[in-house]
Amino acid sequence: MPSADALDAYAGALGPLLLANATDAARAQLDGLHAPVQRWRARMADEEWRRLFVLVMGGRQPREGNLAFSYFVQAMGPQAAGRRLIYAENLRTPEDALALLATIVVDRRVGTAFFDDDTRMERDLLADAAQEHLLHVFGRLGND
């Protein structure tokens, strides 16, 4: 078994090579994503693009800087993040993604129709009343 010092030296020498490989991989993935998205975008009217939803499917709790999400932030603009560009945790199939998208679209329509707030259904319906009552129950209402 190698010593801790030998293992650290090996890892330290390998680190720059891994980062160089990661740079090549990121460029290849981004180039591979950009070309078809641009072809697709060219066939869309501006209004269609402004209404486009993109769900980036990935594991729980996305890592900061997720490549696909970052690409679409640049392509769609930062204002799309969380609105039309959504990181979809733990979805594995296109059917799962479509079901989530349908829920989001319906919830936003319901929020607008009932509460004049398209994001109102993205939190628990009881959340606002519960928060106010919890402040009262714990004696924090009106306190900072």
N, CA, C and O atoms as a GROMACS GRO file, in nm:
protein
  576
    1MET      N    1   0.085  -0.117   0.000
    1MET     CA    2   0.000   0.000   0.000
    1MET      C    3   0.090   0.124   0.000
    1MET      O    4   0.184   0.132   0.078
    2PRO      N    5   0.061   0.221  -0.088
    2PRO     CA    6   0.145   0.341  -0.093
    2PRO      C    7   0.124   0.427   0.032
    2PRO      O    8   0.019   0.424   0.096
    3SER      N    9   0.227   0.502   0.064
    3SER     CA   10   0.217   0.593   0.178
    3SER      C   11   0.126   0.710   0.141
    3SER      O   12   0.097   0.734   0.024
    4ALA      N   13   0.082   0.782   0.242
    4ALA     CA   14  -0.002   0.900   0.219
    4ALA      C   15   0.073   1.004   0.136
    4ALA      O   16   0.015   1.068   0.048
    5ASP      N   17   0.201   1.021   0.163
    5ASP     CA   18   0.282   1.117   0.088
    5ASP      C   19   0.292   1.077  -0.060
    5ASP      O   20   0.282   1.161  -0.149
    6ALA      N   21   0.312   0.947  -0.085
    6ALA     CA   22   0.321   0.899  -0.223
    6ALA      C   23   0.188   0.917  -0.296
    6ALA      O   24   0.184   0.955  -0.412
    7LEU      N   25   0.081   0.889  -0.224
    7LEU     CA   26  -0.052   0.906  -0.284
    7LEU      C   27  -0.080   1.054  -0.314
    7LEU      O   28  -0.132   1.087  -0.421
    8ASP      N   29  -0.044   1.141  -0.221
    8ASP     CA   30  -0.062   1.286  -0.244
    8ASP      C   31   0.022   1.334  -0.362
    8ASP      O   32  -0.024   1.415  -0.442
    9ALA      N   33   0.145   1.285  -0.373
    9ALA     CA   34   0.232   1.325  -0.485
    9ALA      C   35   0.174   1.278  -0.618
    9ALA      O   36   0.175   1.351  -0.717
   10TYR      N   37   0.126   1.156  -0.619
   10TYR     CA   38   0.064   1.101  -0.741
   10TYR      C   39  -0.060   1.183  -0.780
   10TYR      O   40  -0.076   1.221  -0.896
   11ALA      N   41  -0.145   1.210  -0.682
   11ALA     CA   42  -0.267   1.287  -0.710
   11ALA      C   43  -0.232   1.427  -0.757
   11ALA      O   44  -0.293   1.479  -0.850
   12GLY      N   45  -0.133   1.489  -0.692
   12GLY     CA   46  -0.093   1.624  -0.731
   12GLY      C   47  -0.039   1.630  -0.873
   12GLY      O   48  -0.063   1.727  -0.945
   13ALA      N   49   0.034   1.526  -0.914
   13ALA     CA   50   0.086   1.521  -1.051
   13ALA      C   51  -0.025   1.494  -1.152
   13ALA      O   52  -0.020   1.544  -1.264
   14LEU      N   53  -0.123   1.416  -1.112
   14LEU     CA   54  -0.232   1.380  -1.203
   14LEU      C   55  -0.338   1.490  -1.216
   14LEU      O   56  -0.405   1.500  -1.319
   15GLY      N   57  -0.352   1.572  -1.113
   15GLY     CA   58  -0.455   1.676  -1.112
   15GLY      C   59  -0.456   1.765  -1.236
   15GLY      O   60  -0.561   1.779  -1.299
   16PRO      N   61  -0.344   1.825  -1.275
   16PRO     CA   62  -0.343   1.910  -1.394
   16PRO      C   63  -0.382   1.835  -1.521
   16PRO      O   64  -0.447   1.891  -1.610
   17LEU      N   65  -0.343   1.709  -1.530
   17LEU     CA   66  -0.381   1.629  -1.648
   17LEU      C   67  -0.532   1.605  -1.650
   17LEU      O   68  -0.594   1.609  -1.757
   18LEU      N   69  -0.592   1.580  -1.534
   18LEU     CA   70  -0.737   1.561  -1.527
   18LEU      C   71  -0.811   1.690  -1.565
   18LEU      O   72  -0.911   1.685  -1.636
   19LEU      N   73  -0.760   1.804  -1.519
   19LEU     CA   74  -0.824   1.931  -1.554
   19LEU      C   75  -0.812   1.962  -1.703
   19LEU      O   76  -0.905   2.016  -1.763
   20ALA      N   77  -0.699   1.928  -1.762
   20ALA     CA   78  -0.683   1.947  -1.908
   20ALA      C   79  -0.781   1.858  -1.983
   20ALA      O   80  -0.840   1.901  -2.082
   21ASN      N   81  -0.798   1.736  -1.936
   21ASN     CA   82  -0.895   1.645  -1.997
   21ASN      C   83  -1.036   1.700  -1.980
   21ASN      O   84  -1.117   1.692  -2.073
   22ALA      N   85  -1.067   1.754  -1.863
   22ALA     CA   86  -1.199   1.813  -1.838
   22ALA      C   87  -1.224   1.931  -1.931
   22ALA      O   88  -1.336   1.950  -1.978
   23THR      N   89  -1.122   2.010  -1.958
   23THR     CA   90  -1.135   2.123  -2.051
   23THR      C   91  -1.170   2.073  -2.190
   23THR      O   92  -1.261   2.126  -2.254
   24ASP      N   93  -1.101   1.971  -2.236
   24ASP     CA   94  -1.132   1.914  -2.367
   24ASP      C   95  -1.274   1.856  -2.370
   24ASP      O   96  -1.347   1.873  -2.468
   25ALA      N   97  -1.312   1.788  -2.264
   25ALA     CA   98  -1.445   1.727  -2.258
   25ALA      C   99  -1.555   1.834  -2.257
   25ALA      O  100  -1.656   1.819  -2.326
   26ALA      N  101  -1.534   1.942  -2.181
   26ALA     CA  102  -1.634   2.050  -2.177
   26ALA      C  103  -1.650   2.114  -2.314
   26ALA      O  104  -1.762   2.138  -2.359
   27ARG      N  105  -1.539   2.141  -2.380
   27ARG     CA  106  -1.546   2.201  -2.514
   27ARG      C  107  -1.619   2.108  -2.611
   27ARG      O  108  -1.702   2.154  -2.690
   28ALA      N  109  -1.590   1.980  -2.606
   28ALA     CA  110  -1.655   1.885  -2.696
   28ALA      C  111  -1.805   1.877  -2.668
   28ALA      O  112  -1.886   1.875  -2.760
   29GLN      N  113  -1.841   1.871  -2.541
   29GLN     CA  114  -1.983   1.865  -2.507
   29GLN      C  115  -2.056   1.992  -2.548
   29GLN      O  116  -2.166   1.986  -2.604
   30LEU      N  117  -1.997   2.106  -2.520
   30LEU     CA  118  -2.061   2.233  -2.556
   30LEU      C  119  -2.074   2.250  -2.706
   30LEU      O  120  -2.178   2.295  -2.756
   31ASP      N  121  -1.969   2.215  -2.780
   31ASP     CA  122  -1.977   2.223  -2.926
   31ASP      C  123  -2.082   2.126  -2.979
   31ASP      O  124  -2.156   2.159  -3.073
   32GLY      N  125  -2.089   2.008  -2.919
   32GLY     CA  126  -2.189   1.910  -2.960
   32GLY      C  127  -2.330   1.952  -2.926
   32GLY      O  128  -2.424   1.911  -2.995
   33LEU      N  129  -2.348   2.032  -2.823
   33LEU     CA  130  -2.480   2.083  -2.786
   33LEU      C  131  -2.515   2.207  -2.869
   33LEU      O  132  -2.629   2.222  -2.913
   34HIS      N  133  -2.419   2.294  -2.889
   34HIS     CA  134  -2.444   2.422  -2.954
   34HIS      C  135  -2.491   2.407  -3.099
   34HIS      O  136  -2.586   2.474  -3.141
   35ALA      N  137  -2.427   2.322  -3.173
   35ALA     CA  138  -2.462   2.309  -3.316
   35ALA      C  139  -2.608   2.270  -3.338
   35ALA      O  140  -2.677   2.339  -3.413
   36PRO      N  141  -2.660   2.164  -3.275
   36PRO     CA  142  -2.801   2.132  -3.300
   36PRO      C  143  -2.898   2.234  -3.241
   36PRO      O  144  -3.004   2.259  -3.297
   37VAL      N  145  -2.861   2.295  -3.127
   37VAL     CA  146  -2.950   2.396  -3.070
   37VAL      C  147  -2.959   2.516  -3.164
   37VAL      O  148  -3.068   2.571  -3.182
   38GLN      N  149  -2.849   2.555  -3.223
   38GLN     CA  150  -2.852   2.669  -3.316
   38GLN      C  151  -2.931   2.636  -3.443
   38GLN      O  152  -3.002   2.722  -3.496
   39ARG      N  153  -2.921   2.513  -3.492
   39ARG     CA  154  -3.003   2.472  -3.607
   39ARG      C  155  -3.151   2.476  -3.570
   39ARG      O  156  -3.235   2.522  -3.648
   40TRP      N  157  -3.182   2.427  -3.453
   40TRP     CA  158  -3.319   2.426  -3.403
   40TRP      C  159  -3.370   2.568  -3.385
   40TRP      O  160  -3.482   2.600  -3.426
   41ARG      N  161  -3.287   2.655  -3.324
   41ARG     CA  162  -3.324   2.794  -3.300
   41ARG      C  163  -3.351   2.867  -3.432
   41ARG      O  164  -3.443   2.949  -3.440
   42ALA      N  165  -3.273   2.837  -3.534
   42ALA     CA  166  -3.290   2.903  -3.664
   42ALA      C  167  -3.425   2.872  -3.726
   42ALA      O  168  -3.476   2.951  -3.806
   43ARG      N  169  -3.484   2.758  -3.691
   43ARG     CA  170  -3.616   2.721  -3.746
   43ARG      C  171  -3.731   2.774  -3.662
   43ARG      O  172  -3.847   2.759  -3.700
   44MET      N  173  -3.701   2.837  -3.549
   44MET     CA  174  -3.805   2.886  -3.460
   44MET      C  175  -3.828   3.035  -3.481
   44MET      O  176  -3.734   3.111  -3.505
   45ALA      N  177  -3.953   3.077  -3.470
   45ALA     CA  178  -3.984   3.220  -3.468
   45ALA      C  179  -3.939   3.276  -3.333
   45ALA      O  180  -3.928   3.203  -3.235
   46ASP      N  181  -3.912   3.406  -3.330
   46ASP     CA  182  -3.869   3.469  -3.205
   46ASP      C  183  -3.970   3.446  -3.092
   46ASP      O  184  -3.931   3.421  -2.978
   47GLU      N  185  -4.097   3.453  -3.123
   47GLU     CA  186  -4.201   3.432  -3.022
   47GLU      C  187  -4.196   3.290  -2.966
   47GLU      O  188  -4.215   3.268  -2.847
   48GLU      N  189  -4.171   3.193  -3.053
   48GLU     CA  190  -4.156   3.054  -3.006
   48GLU      C  191  -4.037   3.042  -2.913
   48GLU      O  192  -4.045   2.975  -2.810
   49TRP      N  193  -3.927   3.105  -2.947
   49TRP     CA  194  -3.807   3.100  -2.864
   49TRP      C  195  -3.833   3.163  -2.727
   49TRP      O  196  -3.787   3.111  -2.625
   50ARG      N  197  -3.907   3.273  -2.725
   50ARG     CA  198  -3.937   3.341  -2.598
   50ARG      C  199  -4.030   3.258  -2.510
   50ARG      O  200  -4.034   3.278  -2.388
   51ARG      N  201  -4.105   3.165  -2.568
   51ARG     CA  202  -4.195   3.079  -2.491
   51ARG      C  203  -4.135   2.942  -2.460
   51ARG      O  204  -4.195   2.862  -2.389
   52LEU      N  205  -4.018   2.916  -2.514
   52LEU     CA  206  -3.953   2.786  -2.501
   52LEU      C  207  -3.921   2.754  -2.356
   52LEU      O  208  -3.870   2.838  -2.282
   53PHE      N  209  -3.951   2.631  -2.315
   53PHE     CA  210  -3.907   2.578  -2.187
   53PHE      C  211  -3.796   2.478  -2.213
   53PHE      O  212  -3.801   2.400  -2.308
   54VAL      N  213  -3.695   2.479  -2.128
   54VAL     CA  214  -3.588   2.381  -2.133
   54VAL      C  215  -3.575   2.321  -1.994
   54VAL      O  216  -3.560   2.393  -1.895
   55LEU      N  217  -3.581   2.189  -1.986
   55LEU     CA  218  -3.557   2.118  -1.861
   55LEU      C  219  -3.425   2.045  -1.876
   55LEU      O  220  -3.407   1.965  -1.967
   56VAL      N  221  -3.333   2.073  -1.786
   56VAL     CA  222  -3.205   2.004  -1.782
   56VAL      C  223  -3.219   1.895  -1.676
   56VAL      O  224  -3.234   1.924  -1.557
   57MET      N  225  -3.214   1.771  -1.720
   57MET     CA  226  -3.233   1.660  -1.629
   57MET      C  227  -3.100   1.620  -1.566
   57MET      O  228  -2.998   1.610  -1.634
   58GLY      N  229  -3.102   1.599  -1.437
   58GLY     CA  230  -2.980   1.559  -1.368
   58GLY      C  231  -3.010   1.505  -1.230
   58GLY      O  232  -3.126   1.491  -1.190
   59GLY      N  233  -2.905   1.474  -1.159
   59GLY     CA  234  -2.919   1.418  -1.025
   59GLY      C  235  -2.966   1.520  -0.924
   59GLY      O  236  -2.980   1.639  -0.954
   60ARG      N  237  -2.990   1.471  -0.804
   60ARG     CA  238  -3.035   1.559  -0.696
   60ARG      C  239  -2.930   1.666  -0.669
   60ARG      O  240  -2.810   1.642  -0.680
   61GLN      N  241  -2.978   1.782  -0.635
   61GLN     CA  242  -2.894   1.895  -0.600
   61GLN      C  243  -2.784   1.919  -0.703
   61GLN      O  244  -2.673   1.868  -0.690
   62PRO      N  245  -2.816   1.996  -0.805
   62PRO     CA  246  -2.719   2.016  -0.913
   62PRO      C  247  -2.591   2.081  -0.862
   62PRO      O  248  -2.593   2.164  -0.770
   63ARG      N  249  -2.483   2.042  -0.923
   63ARG     CA  250  -2.357   2.107  -0.889
   63ARG      C  251  -2.354   2.244  -0.957
   63ARG      O  252  -2.401   2.261  -1.069
   64GLU      N  253  -2.298   2.338  -0.886
   64GLU     CA  254  -2.285   2.472  -0.942
   64GLU      C  255  -2.207   2.465  -1.073
   64GLU      O  256  -2.105   2.397  -1.081
   65GLY      N  257  -2.256   2.535  -1.174
   65GLY     CA  258  -2.187   2.538  -1.303
   65GLY      C  259  -2.220   2.422  -1.394
   65GLY      O  260  -2.147   2.396  -1.489
   66ASN      N  261  -2.330   2.350  -1.368
   66ASN     CA  262  -2.370   2.239  -1.456
   66ASN      C  263  -2.358   2.283  -1.601
   66ASN      O  264  -2.411   2.387  -1.640
   67LEU      N  265  -2.287   2.203  -1.681
   67LEU     CA  266  -2.255   2.240  -1.818
   67LEU      C  267  -2.379   2.272  -1.902
   67LEU      O  268  -2.385   2.378  -1.964
   68ALA      N  269  -2.477   2.183  -1.904
   68ALA     CA  270  -2.595   2.203  -1.989
   68ALA      C  271  -2.677   2.322  -1.940
   68ALA      O  272  -2.725   2.401  -2.020
   69PHE      N  273  -2.693   2.334  -1.809
   69PHE     CA  274  -2.769   2.447  -1.755
   69PHE      C  275  -2.698   2.578  -1.789
   69PHE      O  276  -2.762   2.675  -1.831
   70SER      N  277  -2.567   2.581  -1.770
   70SER     CA  278  -2.490   2.702  -1.801
   70SER      C  279  -2.501   2.739  -1.949
   70SER      O  280  -2.510   2.856  -1.983
   71TYR      N  281  -2.500   2.638  -2.036
   71TYR     CA  282  -2.515   2.664  -2.179
   71TYR      C  283  -2.647   2.736  -2.206
   71TYR      O  284  -2.651   2.838  -2.275
   72PHE      N  285  -2.756   2.683  -2.150
   72PHE     CA  286  -2.887   2.741  -2.179
   72PHE      C  287  -2.907   2.876  -2.110
   72PHE      O  288  -2.986   2.957  -2.158
   73VAL      N  289  -2.838   2.902  -2.000
   73VAL     CA  290  -2.842   3.037  -1.941
   73VAL      C  291  -2.784   3.135  -2.042
   73VAL      O  292  -2.838   3.244  -2.061
   74GLN      N  293  -2.673   3.096  -2.106
   74GLN     CA  294  -2.614   3.184  -2.207
   74GLN      C  295  -2.702   3.196  -2.331
   74GLN      O  296  -2.718   3.305  -2.386
   75ALA      N  297  -2.760   3.085  -2.373
   75ALA     CA  298  -2.842   3.086  -2.495
   75ALA      C  299  -2.974   3.159  -2.477
   75ALA      O  300  -3.020   3.228  -2.568
   76MET      N  301  -3.035   3.145  -2.359
   76MET     CA  302  -3.169   3.199  -2.336
   76MET      C  303  -3.166   3.329  -2.256
   76MET      O  304  -3.266   3.401  -2.252
   77GLY      N  305  -3.056   3.358  -2.191
   77GLY     CA  306  -3.044   3.475  -2.106
   77GLY      C  307  -3.064   3.437  -1.960
   77GLY      O  308  -3.139   3.344  -1.930
   78PRO      N  309  -2.997   3.509  -1.870
   78PRO     CA  310  -3.005   3.474  -1.728
   78PRO      C  311  -3.145   3.483  -1.669
   78PRO      O  312  -3.176   3.415  -1.571
   79GLN      N  313  -3.230   3.566  -1.728
   79GLN     CA  314  -3.367   3.578  -1.677
   79GLN      C  315  -3.448   3.451  -1.698
   79GLN      O  316  -3.552   3.434  -1.634
   80ALA      N  317  -3.404   3.361  -1.783
   80ALA     CA  318  -3.476   3.236  -1.808
   80ALA      C  319  -3.457   3.135  -1.695
   80ALA      O  320  -3.542   3.049  -1.673
   81ALA      N  321  -3.346   3.145  -1.622
   81ALA     CA  322  -3.316   3.048  -1.516
   81ALA      C  323  -3.426   3.050  -1.410
   81ALA      O  324  -3.458   3.155  -1.353
   82GLY      N  325  -3.482   2.934  -1.386
   82GLY     CA  326  -3.589   2.921  -1.288
   82GLY      C  327  -3.726   2.954  -1.343
   82GLY      O  328  -3.827   2.924  -1.278
   83ARG      N  329  -3.733   3.014  -1.458
   83ARG     CA  330  -3.861   3.052  -1.519
   83ARG      C  331  -3.892   2.960  -1.637
   83ARG      O  332  -3.990   2.884  -1.635
   84ARG      N  333  -3.808   2.967  -1.740
   84ARG     CA  334  -3.826   2.881  -1.858
   84ARG      C  335  -3.715   2.778  -1.868
   84ARG      O  336  -3.724   2.683  -1.946
   85LEU      N  337  -3.611   2.797  -1.792
   85LEU     CA  338  -3.498   2.705  -1.786
   85LEU      C  339  -3.496   2.645  -1.646
   85LEU      O  340  -3.475   2.716  -1.547
   86ILE      N  341  -3.517   2.516  -1.639
   86ILE     CA  342  -3.538   2.452  -1.509
   86ILE      C  343  -3.445   2.332  -1.497
   86ILE      O  344  -3.438   2.248  -1.587
   87TYR      N  345  -3.376   2.324  -1.384
   87TYR     CA  346  -3.296   2.206  -1.354
   87TYR      C  347  -3.392   2.106  -1.291
   87TYR      O  348  -3.449   2.132  -1.185
   88ALA      N  349  -3.409   1.992  -1.355
   88ALA     CA  350  -3.506   1.891  -1.312
   88ALA      C  351  -3.432   1.778  -1.242
   88ALA      O  352  -3.369   1.694  -1.306
   89GLU      N  353  -3.441   1.777  -1.110
   89GLU     CA  354  -3.369   1.678  -1.031
   89GLU      C  355  -3.430   1.539  -1.041
   89GLU      O  356  -3.552   1.522  -1.041
   90ASN      N  357  -3.342   1.441  -1.051
   90ASN     CA  358  -3.379   1.299  -1.042
   90ASN      C  359  -3.480   1.253  -1.146
   90ASN      O  360  -3.553   1.157  -1.121
   91LEU      N  361  -3.485   1.316  -1.260
   91LEU     CA  362  -3.568   1.267  -1.369
   91LEU      C  363  -3.478   1.187  -1.463
   91LEU      O  364  -3.366   1.228  -1.492
   92ARG      N  365  -3.528   1.077  -1.509
   92ARG     CA  366  -3.445   0.990  -1.592
   92ARG      C  367  -3.500   0.969  -1.733
   92ARG      O  368  -3.425   0.927  -1.822
   93THR      N  369  -3.628   0.998  -1.756
   93THR     CA  370  -3.686   0.970  -1.887
   93THR      C  371  -3.751   1.096  -1.943
   93THR      O  372  -3.788   1.186  -1.868
   94PRO      N  373  -3.765   1.101  -2.075
   94PRO     CA  374  -3.838   1.214  -2.135
   94PRO      C  375  -3.982   1.223  -2.082
   94PRO      O  376  -4.036   1.333  -2.069
   95GLU      N  377  -4.043   1.111  -2.054
   95GLU     CA  378  -4.180   1.112  -2.001
   95GLU      C  379  -4.185   1.180  -1.864
   95GLU      O  380  -4.278   1.256  -1.835
   96ASP      N  381  -4.086   1.153  -1.781
   96ASP     CA  382  -4.078   1.220  -1.651
   96ASP      C  383  -4.063   1.371  -1.668
   96ASP      O  384  -4.126   1.450  -1.598
   97ALA      N  385  -3.978   1.411  -1.763
   97ALA     CA  386  -3.956   1.554  -1.788
   97ALA      C  387  -4.083   1.620  -1.839
   97ALA      O  388  -4.117   1.731  -1.797
   98LEU      N  389  -4.154   1.554  -1.929
   98LEU     CA  390  -4.279   1.611  -1.982
   98LEU      C  391  -4.384   1.622  -1.873
   98LEU      O  392  -4.460   1.719  -1.870
   99ALA      N  393  -4.390   1.524  -1.782
   99ALA     CA  394  -4.486   1.532  -1.671
   99ALA      C  395  -4.454   1.650  -1.581
   99ALA      O  396  -4.544   1.721  -1.538
  100LEU      N  397  -4.326   1.672  -1.552
  100LEU     CA  398  -4.287   1.788  -1.471
  100LEU      C  399  -4.320   1.917  -1.543
  100LEU      O  400  -4.374   2.010  -1.482
  101LEU      N  401  -4.290   1.924  -1.672
  101LEU     CA  402  -4.319   2.045  -1.748
  101LEU      C  403  -4.469   2.074  -1.748
  101LEU      O  404  -4.510   2.189  -1.732
  102ALA      N  405  -4.550   1.972  -1.766
  102ALA     CA  406  -4.696   1.991  -1.763
  102ALA      C  407  -4.739   2.046  -1.628
  102ALA      O  408  -4.824   2.135  -1.622
  103THR      N  409  -4.684   1.994  -1.520
  103THR     CA  410  -4.718   2.043  -1.386
  103THR      C  411  -4.680   2.190  -1.371
  103THR      O  412  -4.758   2.269  -1.319
  104ILE      N  413  -4.561   2.226  -1.417
  104ILE     CA  414  -4.515   2.364  -1.406
  104ILE      C  415  -4.608   2.457  -1.484
  104ILE      O  416  -4.650   2.561  -1.432
  105VAL      N  417  -4.639   2.421  -1.608
  105VAL     CA  418  -4.723   2.506  -1.693
  105VAL      C  419  -4.863   2.521  -1.631
  105VAL      O  420  -4.916   2.632  -1.624
  106VAL      N  421  -4.922   2.411  -1.587
  106VAL     CA  422  -5.055   2.418  -1.526
  106VAL      C  423  -5.050   2.499  -1.396
  106VAL      O  424  -5.137   2.584  -1.374
  107ASP      N  425  -4.952   2.473  -1.311
  107ASP     CA  426  -4.940   2.549  -1.186
  107ASP      C  427  -4.926   2.698  -1.212
  107ASP      O  428  -4.984   2.779  -1.138
  108ARG      N  429  -4.852   2.735  -1.313
  108ARG     CA  430  -4.835   2.878  -1.341
  108ARG      C  431  -4.964   2.941  -1.392
  108ARG      O  432  -4.996   3.056  -1.360
  109ARG      N  433  -5.039   2.865  -1.471
  109ARG     CA  434  -5.169   2.917  -1.516
  109ARG      C  435  -5.266   2.929  -1.401
  109ARG      O  436  -5.340   3.027  -1.392
  110VAL      N  437  -5.268   2.831  -1.312
  110VAL     CA  438  -5.354   2.836  -1.194
  110VAL      C  439  -5.315   2.954  -1.106
  110VAL      O  440  -5.401   3.028  -1.060
  111GLY      N  441  -5.185   2.970  -1.082
  111GLY     CA  442  -5.138   3.082  -1.000
  111GLY      C  443  -5.180   3.216  -1.056
  111GLY      O  444  -5.219   3.305  -0.981
  112THR      N  445  -5.171   3.231  -1.186
  112THR     CA  446  -5.212   3.356  -1.249
  112THR      C  447  -5.362   3.376  -1.240
  112THR      O  448  -5.408   3.484  -1.204
  113ALA      N  449  -5.438   3.272  -1.271
  113ALA     CA  450  -5.584   3.283  -1.272
  113ALA      C  451  -5.640   3.314  -1.134
  113ALA      O  452  -5.727   3.400  -1.121
  114PHE      N  453  -5.593   3.246  -1.033
  114PHE     CA  454  -5.651   3.261  -0.900
  114PHE      C  455  -5.586   3.370  -0.816
  114PHE      O  456  -5.653   3.435  -0.737
  115PHE      N  457  -5.455   3.390  -0.832
  115PHE     CA  458  -5.382   3.476  -0.740
  115PHE      C  459  -5.305   3.588  -0.808
  115PHE      O  460  -5.235   3.665  -0.741
  116ASP      N  461  -5.316   3.600  -0.940
  116ASP     CA  462  -5.243   3.700  -1.017
  116ASP      C  463  -5.093   3.692  -0.988
  116ASP      O  464  -5.024   3.794  -0.981
  117ASP      N  465  -5.044   3.569  -0.971
  117ASP     CA  466  -4.903   3.544  -0.939
  117ASP      C  467  -4.866   3.410  -1.001
  117ASP      O  468  -4.902   3.305  -0.947
  118ASP      N  469  -4.795   3.412  -1.112
  118ASP     CA  470  -4.769   3.287  -1.183
  118ASP      C  471  -4.680   3.190  -1.105
  118ASP      O  472  -4.676   3.071  -1.138
  119THR      N  473  -4.610   3.237  -1.004
  119THR     CA  474  -4.526   3.146  -0.926
  119THR      C  475  -4.590   3.104  -0.793
  119THR      O  476  -4.526   3.034  -0.715
  120ARG      N  477  -4.712   3.145  -0.768
  120ARG     CA  478  -4.776   3.118  -0.638
  120ARG      C  479  -4.788   2.969  -0.608
  120ARG      O  480  -4.776   2.930  -0.492
  121MET      N  481  -4.809   2.886  -0.707
  121MET     CA  482  -4.826   2.743  -0.682
  121MET      C  483  -4.692   2.669  -0.676
  121MET      O  484  -4.689   2.547  -0.662
  122GLU      N  485  -4.582   2.744  -0.685
  122GLU     CA  486  -4.451   2.682  -0.673
  122GLU      C  487  -4.409   2.670  -0.527
  122GLU      O  488  -4.300   2.622  -0.496
  123ARG      N  489  -4.495   2.715  -0.438
  123ARG     CA  490  -4.476   2.692  -0.295
  123ARG      C  491  -4.608   2.639  -0.240
  123ARG      O  492  -4.712   2.651  -0.304
  124ASP      N  493  -4.603   2.584  -0.125
  124ASP     CA  494  -4.721   2.524  -0.064
  124ASP      C  495  -4.834   2.625  -0.057
  124ASP      O  496  -4.812   2.742  -0.024
  125LEU      N  497  -4.955   2.583  -0.089
  125LEU     CA  498  -5.070   2.673  -0.087
  125LEU      C  499  -5.090   2.735   0.051
  125LEU      O  500  -5.135   2.849   0.063
  126LEU      N  501  -5.058   2.661   0.154
  126LEU     CA  502  -5.076   2.709   0.291
  126LEU      C  503  -4.956   2.788   0.344
  126LEU      O  504  -4.961   2.837   0.457
  127ALA      N  505  -4.851   2.802   0.266
  127ALA     CA  506  -4.724   2.857   0.313
  127ALA      C  507  -4.738   2.997   0.371
  127ALA      O  508  -4.687   3.023   0.480
  128ASP      N  509  -4.805   3.087   0.303
  128ASP     CA  510  -4.812   3.226   0.351
  128ASP      C  511  -4.887   3.234   0.483
  128ASP      O  512  -4.841   3.299   0.577
  129ALA      N  513  -5.002   3.169   0.489
  129ALA     CA  514  -5.081   3.171   0.613
  129ALA      C  515  -5.007   3.100   0.725
  129ALA      O  516  -5.008   3.144   0.839
  130ALA      N  517  -4.942   2.989   0.692
  130ALA     CA  518  -4.867   2.916   0.794
  130ALA      C  519  -4.753   3.000   0.849
  130ALA      O  520  -4.732   3.003   0.971
  131GLN      N  521  -4.680   3.068   0.763
  131GLN     CA  522  -4.569   3.152   0.809
  131GLN      C  523  -4.618   3.260   0.903
  131GLN      O  524  -4.557   3.285   1.007
  132GLU      N  525  -4.727   3.325   0.867
  132GLU     CA  526  -4.781   3.431   0.953
  132GLU      C  527  -4.824   3.374   1.088
  132GLU      O  528  -4.795   3.432   1.192
  133HIS      N  529  -4.894   3.261   1.085
  133HIS     CA  530  -4.940   3.203   1.211
  133HIS      C  531  -4.824   3.152   1.296
  133HIS      O  532  -4.827   3.164   1.419
  134LEU      N  533  -4.722   3.096   1.232
  134LEU     CA  534  -4.605   3.051   1.308
  134LEU      C  535  -4.535   3.168   1.378
  134LEU      O  536  -4.490   3.154   1.492
  135LEU      N  537  -4.528   3.280   1.311
  135LEU     CA  538  -4.470   3.399   1.376
  135LEU      C  539  -4.553   3.438   1.498
  135LEU      O  540  -4.498   3.478   1.601
  136HIS      N  541  -4.684   3.426   1.486
  136HIS     CA  542  -4.773   3.456   1.600
  136HIS      C  543  -4.754   3.353   1.712
  136HIS      O  544  -4.738   3.390   1.828
  137VAL      N  545  -4.756   3.226   1.677
  137VAL     CA  546  -4.745   3.118   1.776
  137VAL      C  547  -4.614   3.129   1.854
  137VAL      O  548  -4.612   3.106   1.975
  138PHE      N  549  -4.506   3.164   1.787
  138PHE     CA  550  -4.377   3.170   1.852
  138PHE      C  551  -4.340   3.311   1.898
  138PHE      O  552  -4.224   3.337   1.932
  139GLY      N  553  -4.440   3.402   1.897
  139GLY     CA  554  -4.418   3.534   1.952
  139GLY      C  555  -4.323   3.621   1.873
  139GLY      O  556  -4.256   3.708   1.929
  140ARG      N  557  -4.316   3.599   1.743
  140ARG     CA  558  -4.224   3.677   1.661
  140ARG      C  559  -4.294   3.772   1.564
  140ARG      O  560  -4.228   3.839   1.485
  141LEU      N  561  -4.425   3.776   1.570
  141LEU     CA  562  -4.499   3.864   1.480
  141LEU      C  563  -4.467   4.009   1.513
  141LEU      O  564  -4.485   4.054   1.626
  142GLY      N  565  -4.420   4.082   1.415
  142GLY     CA  566  -4.384   4.222   1.435
  142GLY      C  567  -4.243   4.241   1.486
  142GLY      O  568  -4.198   4.355   1.501
  143ASN      N  569  -4.173   4.132   1.514
  143ASN     CA  570  -4.034   4.142   1.560
  143ASN      C  571  -3.940   4.110   1.445
  143ASN      O  572  -3.973   4.030   1.358
  144ASP      N  573  -3.825   4.171   1.445
  144ASP     CA  574  -3.724   4.139   1.342
  144ASP      C  575  -3.635   4.029   1.389
  144ASP      O  576  -3.544   3.988   1.317
   0.00000   0.00000   0.00000
